[in-house]
Amino acid sequence: MRRVAKSINFGIVYGMSSFGLANQLDIGRKEAQRFIDRYFALYTGVQRFMEEIVAQARTNGYVTTLLNRRRSVPDILSKNKAQREFAERTAINTPIQGTAADIIKLAMIECQRAMKAKNLSARMLLQIHDELVFEMPQSELDRAMPAIRAAMENALELDVPLTVNFTVGKSLAK
């Protein structure tokens, strides 16, 4: 069920057609279209958001993230349907994924500041999408985790809360 919900949620927002959704979920195209129709009926603001972003891109030739980082969308007015539709998906995707990228970068800066302020030897090793991987002595966990949580959850003030989950392991493989 979670896989289906995730496919629908992300697929629709990123411009997946009923054909693509049907293939991904191994269901009929009509059933996939019913999922899409029900999604837009339930979440009316999503379709409006998507339409507004595409209109903005057509007017300006670019879209922005929440932090006003611009991405040019030159093919948004293309006569070539495939190029235009790709540009529309790019326009819709950019404020979402671009803003997520902006937030994680801010969180990384704040985490580094927090670790330095607490005089921790913890090191940030990796950033993968919305995930940060740290290396630290076991003895620092109790001090590091609250500092990292606060830094990440407060990286940017939003109308919705950002929540952080931790997984602790003895190696990167676990």
C-alpha angles and dihedrals in degrees: 000000000000091000091051093048091047092049092050095043098048097030096056095045091049092051103261113167126222087259092056093044091049090053094046094049096034092236134123120282092241091053090048090051090051089054090051093046092049091047093054091044090053097040102038094167092062095065091044090051091050093049092047093050092050090048090050091051091050091051099042104024089232143059130216139219121234088268091052097254106155130223119191116227102192097168095054090106096037118139087217104093096209092050092045093049091048089051090050091052089047090051092051094043097049101068089048104042094028092054090047088053091049091051095049090050090052089047090053091054092047092047091052091050092048093050091048092048090053091045092237123165090212114131128207106229108172144011115203114177103298095349130096122197120206134186119210143144114273088241091066098052096093092053099036101049097060090045092049092045092052092046093050099040092048100039090112129010109239137168089247125053122252112219127197128209124196133211118188122201140162093235139018089254093065 
